[in-house]
Amino acid sequence: MKKSSYHSPALVMPHTVSPVRPFPDHIPKPPYLTDPSCIAKAKSGDIEIKTASQINGMRAVCKLARNILNYTKSNLEIGMTTEDIDMIVYNKCIETQCYPSPLLYRGFPKCVCTSVNNVACHGIPDDRKLVNGDIINIDITVYFNGYHGDLSETYLIGQVDEEGQHLVSAARKCRDAGIAICKPGVKFSQIGKHISEEAGRQSVSVMPMFCGHGIGEYFHGPPDVIHFDSSYEDGTVMKEGMTFTIEPIISEGSDEIEILDDGWTAVSVDGSRSAQFEHTVLITSDGVEILTQ
């Protein structure tokens, strides 16, 4: 594991979070907003094999999620707040008639997760300004015509040091290594094995506390996609028609995290930076299709 060279002045801690914004009534919303019990129900049962109609729905929502992330990226600049980023996503979702899946999911107060520097994931947009040298992960999921599409990327803000650039590059390579082996008949455990091998080559570590997940008409469902090489092996294999996310969180230092008092923000215990890239993928007859490409 590479020892972190990151220093405390750039540590990110929660700032002031603005009140939850109301969302227009005419835009269809996911069922967990009115029936929270459906969250647990979605996580039970077998891995869903999607029909042709469901796959078309997934392709459409994932393309929309990609377009919104690309638009958000094009507006990033030094001095803007993560709250500004949330507002961009909020407005773009209204414009495109989709719902930002994180908003009020288990009480999350914003439309998007913005995780800066030492925040591993689930950062809540607030009034902290982005400064030169930050790295930020923007994690977008949207709900459209009954389906969720999920992706994230980590971006460099201004002039980032070489270690930070390497970390971001390594995180992308780790995600891609996990995707590359996906096809029917391959065990899900191979995803974590290949990600861990790539992390070793890049001298970074995989944060094991968070995993990928099945996705579709539900936000999170089976399977849990483990991103590290684990001795646990249940033998579950990929089958044509399965859709799920691959989203390893890669650290330049410790792989341990703690959750802050807001109940969401996950930070590295040693203050080291992390980076993450995520795609939603579909298992096809002979391989894998990246739906959020």
Backbone torsions as a table, in degrees:
resi	resn	phi	psi	omega
1	MET	NA	135.9	178.8
2	LYS	-76.6	130.0	178.5
3	LYS	-74.2	135.9	-177.0
4	SER	-67.9	136.8	173.8
5	SER	-107.1	16.7	-175.3
6	TYR	-84.6	142.9	-173.1
7	HIS	-117.3	156.2	-170.8
8	SER	-59.8	-29.6	-178.3
9	PRO	-57.5	-24.8	-178.5
10	ALA	-96.5	4.2	178.9
11	LEU	-62.1	140.5	-179.6
12	VAL	-107.1	125.5	173.8
13	MET	-122.8	157.9	-176.2
14	PRO	-58.7	139.9	173.1
15	HIS	-109.3	-160.8	-177.4
16	THR	-75.3	128.4	178.2
17	VAL	-103.2	129.2	-179.3
18	SER	-75.4	163.5	178.9
19	PRO	-60.9	157.1	177.2
20	VAL	-63.2	132.5	177.4
21	ARG	-85.4	139.6	174.1
22	PRO	-68.8	148.6	-180.0
23	PHE	-113.1	141.3	-175.3
24	PRO	-53.7	136.6	-176.5
25	ASP	-66.4	-28.4	-172.6
26	HIS	-76.3	-12.8	180.0
27	ILE	-88.0	123.2	-178.6
28	PRO	-57.6	140.8	-175.0
29	LYS	-120.4	153.1	-179.1
30	PRO	-66.5	151.2	-173.6
31	PRO	-64.6	-22.5	-177.6
32	TYR	-67.1	-13.1	177.5
33	LEU	-71.1	-30.0	178.8
34	THR	-106.9	-19.5	-179.7
35	ASP	-137.2	83.3	-177.7
36	PRO	-58.5	-21.7	-178.9
37	SER	-64.9	-19.7	-178.6
38	CYS	-70.4	-17.1	177.0
39	ILE	-64.2	-48.8	179.0
40	ALA	-66.9	-38.5	-179.6
41	LYS	-62.2	-38.0	-178.5
42	ALA	-65.1	-27.5	-176.9
43	LYS	-85.3	-5.8	179.6
44	SER	-98.9	163.4	176.0
45	GLY	90.7	-169.9	-176.2
46	ASP	-84.0	165.7	175.5
47	ILE	-70.4	128.9	-176.1
48	GLU	-72.6	135.0	170.4
49	ILE	-101.2	115.1	-171.2
50	LYS	-83.4	146.7	175.6
51	THR	-79.6	171.6	178.5
52	ALA	-60.2	-39.6	179.2
53	SER	-64.8	-43.0	178.3
54	GLN	-64.7	-38.8	178.9
55	ILE	-63.7	-40.6	176.8
56	ASN	-62.3	-39.3	176.3
57	GLY	-62.8	-39.7	178.4
58	MET	-67.6	-40.5	178.6
59	ARG	-61.0	-41.9	-177.8
60	ALA	-66.2	-46.6	-177.2
61	VAL	-70.5	-34.8	179.6
62	CYS	-68.8	-36.8	175.3
63	LYS	-63.4	-40.4	178.4
64	LEU	-64.6	-44.0	178.4
65	ALA	-60.5	-41.9	177.4
66	ARG	-60.9	-45.2	-179.2
67	ASN	-62.8	-38.5	179.7
68	ILE	-69.0	-39.8	177.3
69	LEU	-65.2	-43.2	178.7
70	ASN	-60.2	-41.8	178.8
71	TYR	-63.9	-42.4	179.3
72	THR	-62.6	-44.4	178.5
73	LYS	-57.7	-41.0	-176.4
74	SER	-65.6	-15.6	-179.1
75	ASN	-101.9	0.0	-178.0
76	LEU	-68.6	137.7	176.3
77	GLU	-160.5	155.2	176.0
78	ILE	-58.7	136.0	176.3
79	GLY	98.5	-18.5	176.2
80	MET	-77.7	155.5	178.5
81	THR	-95.5	163.4	174.4
82	THR	-68.8	-24.4	171.4
83	GLU	-62.6	-38.2	175.5
84	ASP	-60.3	-40.1	178.6
85	ILE	-63.3	-43.5	178.2
86	ASP	-59.8	-39.9	179.6
87	MET	-65.1	-37.8	177.0
88	ILE	-60.9	-46.6	-179.9
89	VAL	-65.2	-43.4	178.3
90	TYR	-55.1	-50.9	-177.5
91	ASN	-66.9	-38.7	-178.8
92	LYS	-68.4	-36.1	177.3
93	CYS	-64.3	-42.7	177.9
94	ILE	-62.9	-43.1	180.0
95	GLU	-60.1	-38.4	-175.9
96	THR	-98.0	6.4	173.6
97	GLN	63.2	38.4	174.6
98	CYS	-123.2	166.4	-179.6
99	TYR	-108.7	134.7	176.7
100	PRO	-74.7	107.0	-170.3
101	SER	-53.4	-36.6	-178.9
102	PRO	-66.4	-24.4	-172.3
103	LEU	-62.5	111.0	-179.8
104	LEU	70.4	11.0	170.6
105	TYR	-69.6	115.7	-174.2
106	ARG	52.9	26.6	177.1
107	GLY	89.9	3.0	178.8
108	PHE	-60.1	131.0	-167.9
109	PRO	-88.7	-1.2	-173.3
110	LYS	-131.6	174.4	-173.9
111	CYS	-86.7	-15.2	-171.1
112	VAL	-151.6	153.1	172.7
113	CYS	-97.1	129.7	179.1
114	THR	-123.3	108.5	-173.4
115	SER	-114.9	113.1	-171.5
116	VAL	-109.3	131.0	170.5
117	ASN	57.8	-105.3	-176.3
118	ASN	-81.3	-3.1	175.5
119	VAL	-82.0	116.9	-175.4
120	ALA	-73.9	-42.6	179.5
121	CYS	-168.7	168.7	175.2
122	HIS	62.3	28.4	174.7
123	GLY	-65.3	135.8	-178.8
124	ILE	-92.6	124.4	177.5
125	PRO	-54.7	135.2	-178.6
126	ASP	-147.3	-160.4	-173.9
127	ASP	-95.1	14.7	174.0
128	ARG	-71.9	134.3	178.7
129	LYS	-87.4	142.2	173.2
130	LEU	-70.5	136.6	-179.3
131	VAL	-118.9	161.2	178.5
132	ASN	-56.1	126.8	178.9
133	GLY	100.9	-7.8	176.5
134	ASP	-67.8	154.8	162.0
135	ILE	-120.4	142.2	-176.1
136	ILE	-137.3	130.7	171.1
137	ASN	-95.2	130.0	175.7
138	ILE	-114.3	117.5	-174.1
139	ASP	-112.7	113.1	-175.1
140	ILE	-116.9	129.9	169.1
141	THR	-131.4	134.2	177.8
142	VAL	-128.2	155.3	-179.3
143	TYR	-115.7	122.6	-174.3
144	PHE	-147.8	126.5	179.8
145	ASN	52.5	35.8	174.2
146	GLY	91.2	4.9	-177.4
147	TYR	-131.9	153.2	176.5
148	HIS	-105.5	141.0	172.7
149	GLY	-126.9	134.3	-166.8
150	ASP	-134.4	129.9	173.8
151	LEU	-158.1	161.6	174.4
152	SER	-152.1	157.2	174.4
153	GLU	-144.8	157.6	177.1
154	THR	-110.1	133.4	-173.9
155	TYR	-121.2	150.5	176.8
156	LEU	-91.5	132.2	177.9
157	ILE	-105.9	112.3	-179.3
158	GLY	68.0	-140.2	-177.9
159	GLN	-93.8	106.6	-179.1
160	VAL	-99.7	140.5	-178.4
161	ASP	-62.6	164.7	-175.3
162	GLU	-61.1	-37.6	179.3
163	GLU	-62.8	-41.5	178.5
164	GLY	-66.5	-39.9	177.3
165	GLN	-62.8	-41.4	178.9
166	HIS	-63.6	-43.4	-179.6
167	LEU	-58.0	-47.3	-178.5
168	VAL	-64.5	-43.3	177.5
169	SER	-61.8	-42.3	-179.1
170	ALA	-64.7	-38.4	-179.4
171	ALA	-63.5	-41.1	177.7
172	ARG	-63.8	-43.1	-179.8
173	LYS	-63.9	-36.4	179.3
174	CYS	-65.5	-45.5	176.6
175	ARG	-58.9	-46.3	-176.9
176	ASP	-64.8	-32.2	177.3
177	ALA	-65.5	-37.1	177.9
178	GLY	-68.5	-37.8	-179.6
179	ILE	-70.7	-36.3	-170.6
180	ALA	-59.9	-26.1	-175.4
181	ILE	-96.5	2.1	-175.6
182	CYS	-76.3	129.2	173.5
183	LYS	-174.2	166.1	-179.6
184	PRO	-56.7	138.3	177.1
185	GLY	90.7	-12.2	179.0
186	VAL	-83.0	137.5	178.1
187	LYS	-70.6	141.3	178.2
188	PHE	-59.8	-28.7	-179.4
189	SER	-63.1	-21.4	179.6
190	GLN	-68.3	-24.3	177.9
191	ILE	-61.0	-52.3	-180.0
192	GLY	-63.6	-37.0	179.4
193	LYS	-61.0	-46.3	-177.4
194	HIS	-72.5	-34.2	175.5
195	ILE	-64.5	-44.7	-179.9
196	SER	-62.9	-39.3	178.6
197	GLU	-63.4	-41.7	178.6
198	GLU	-67.6	-38.5	177.4
199	ALA	-61.1	-39.9	177.2
200	GLY	-62.7	-41.5	177.9
201	ARG	-64.2	-30.5	-177.4
202	GLN	-92.1	-0.5	-179.0
203	SER	58.0	42.9	174.4
204	VAL	-128.6	174.9	-178.9
205	SER	-123.6	153.9	178.0
206	VAL	-96.1	127.8	175.8
207	MET	-79.6	115.7	-169.3
208	PRO	-84.2	-7.0	-171.7
209	MET	-73.4	-16.8	-175.5
210	PHE	-124.6	147.3	-174.9
211	CYS	-134.4	167.2	171.3
212	GLY	-77.9	179.7	-171.4
213	HIS	-159.0	155.6	170.1
214	GLY	-65.2	153.7	-175.7
215	ILE	-153.2	151.1	179.4
216	GLY	174.7	-119.7	172.4
217	GLU	-70.0	-15.7	173.7
218	TYR	-104.4	151.7	177.8
219	PHE	-73.9	-49.2	-180.0
220	HIS	-130.7	127.7	177.7
221	GLY	-150.9	-178.7	177.8
222	PRO	-68.4	148.2	6.6
223	PRO	-92.2	163.3	162.8
224	ASP	-78.1	125.3	-178.2
225	VAL	-101.2	104.6	-177.0
226	ILE	-79.1	135.5	-174.3
227	HIS	-102.0	5.9	179.8
228	PHE	-127.1	163.6	-178.9
229	ASP	-76.7	111.3	-173.3
230	SER	-118.3	148.4	176.2
231	SER	-75.3	-15.7	178.0
232	TYR	-72.1	131.7	-177.5
233	GLU	-147.1	110.7	178.4
234	ASP	-101.5	-1.0	175.0
235	GLY	79.6	3.3	-178.7
236	THR	-63.8	133.0	-177.8
237	VAL	-116.3	157.5	177.7
238	MET	-76.0	144.9	178.5
239	LYS	-133.8	151.5	178.1
240	GLU	-54.7	132.5	178.9
241	GLY	99.1	-6.1	176.4
242	MET	-79.8	140.9	173.8
243	THR	-126.5	137.3	-178.4
244	PHE	-161.2	169.7	178.8
245	THR	-104.3	150.6	170.0
246	ILE	-124.2	120.6	-167.8
247	GLU	-152.8	57.0	-177.5
248	PRO	-63.4	140.6	172.5
249	ILE	-99.1	123.8	-171.9
250	ILE	-114.1	130.4	-175.5
251	SER	-111.6	146.7	173.4
252	GLU	-85.8	-7.0	-178.6
253	GLY	-135.2	-122.9	-178.5
254	SER	-66.9	150.3	175.8
255	ASP	-95.8	8.6	-177.5
256	GLU	-96.4	145.4	-179.5
257	ILE	-128.7	164.5	167.8
258	GLU	-134.6	150.8	179.2
259	ILE	-97.8	129.2	-178.1
260	LEU	-76.8	174.9	-173.1
261	ASP	-64.2	-17.7	178.3
262	ASP	-72.6	-7.2	177.5
263	GLY	82.3	0.0	-176.9
264	TRP	-126.7	-50.8	-169.4
265	THR	-64.8	118.3	178.1
266	ALA	-102.3	122.1	-179.1
267	VAL	-121.0	154.4	176.5
268	SER	-70.5	143.0	-176.8
269	VAL	-70.4	-24.1	-177.3
270	ASP	-104.5	6.4	178.9
271	GLY	80.5	6.4	-179.3
272	SER	-76.8	155.9	178.8
273	ARG	-79.1	157.5	172.6
274	SER	-137.7	162.4	178.5
275	ALA	-140.5	154.6	-176.8
276	GLN	-147.2	142.2	170.4
277	PHE	-131.2	143.5	-175.0
278	GLU	-141.0	140.3	169.5
279	HIS	-130.2	151.9	163.8
280	THR	-95.2	129.7	-175.5
281	VAL	-123.7	158.4	176.7
282	LEU	-123.3	130.8	173.7
283	ILE	-81.5	124.3	-178.7
284	THR	-102.9	-177.1	-177.6
285	SER	-62.4	-29.5	-176.0
286	ASP	-130.7	11.5	-178.8
287	GLY	175.8	-133.9	-175.3
288	VAL	-140.1	141.7	174.2
289	GLU	-114.4	126.1	177.7
290	ILE	-84.8	110.1	-174.1
291	LEU	-77.1	-24.4	-177.5
292	THR	-103.9	22.9	-178.8
293	GLN	-60.2	NA	NA
